[in-house]
Amino acid sequence: MNDIRQKKENVKMHLKNLRHDLKKMHLEVTEELTLPCPDDVKELMNKMDQLLKLIESK
């Protein structure tokens, strides 16, 4: 049971970080009218891949 709880907390943490990064990127696009750096987009994609792997692991 502890393992499931830890996994849930890890998923929450990843989602919170992704949300923060996406909000920041969105503000840059909408308010500053600048496109995100390709490396930043790649980093977010990698974070989402990590989250998927965490969710899919048993």
C-alpha positions in Angstrom: 0.0 0.0 0.0 2.8 2.4 0.7 4.2 1.8 -2.8 0.9 3.0 -4.3 0.8 6.0 -2.1 4.4 6.9 -3.1 3.6 6.5 -6.8 0.6 8.7 -6.4 2.7 11.4 -4.8 5.3 11.1 -7.5 2.7 11.6 -10.2 1.2 14.6 -8.4 4.7 16.1 -8.2 5.4 15.6 -11.9 2.0 17.0 -12.8 2.5 20.1 -10.6 5.9 20.7 -12.2 4.6 20.3 -15.7 1.7 22.6 -15.0 4.1 25.2 -13.7 6.3 25.0 -16.7 3.4 25.0 -19.2 1.9 28.1 -17.5 5.2 29.9 -17.7 5.5 29.0 -21.4 2.0 30.1 -22.1 2.5 33.5 -20.4 5.6 34.0 -22.5 3.7 33.3 -25.7 0.6 35.3 -24.9 2.0 38.3 -23.0 5.5 38.6 -24.3 4.7 37.3 -27.7 7.8 35.2 -27.8 8.0 31.6 -28.9 9.5 29.0 -26.5 13.0 27.8 -27.1 12.9 24.4 -28.8 15.1 23.0 -26.0 12.4 24.0 -23.5 9.7 22.3 -25.5 11.9 19.2 -25.7 12.5 19.3 -22.0 8.8 19.4 -21.3 8.2 16.5 -23.7 10.8 14.5 -21.8 9.1 15.3 -18.5 5.8 14.1 -19.9 7.4 10.9 -21.2 8.8 10.3 -17.7 5.4 10.9 -16.2 3.9 8.4 -18.6 6.5 5.8 -17.7 5.8 6.3 -14.0 2.0 6.0 -14.5 2.4 2.9 -16.7 4.8 1.1 -14.3 3.3 -1.4 -12.0 
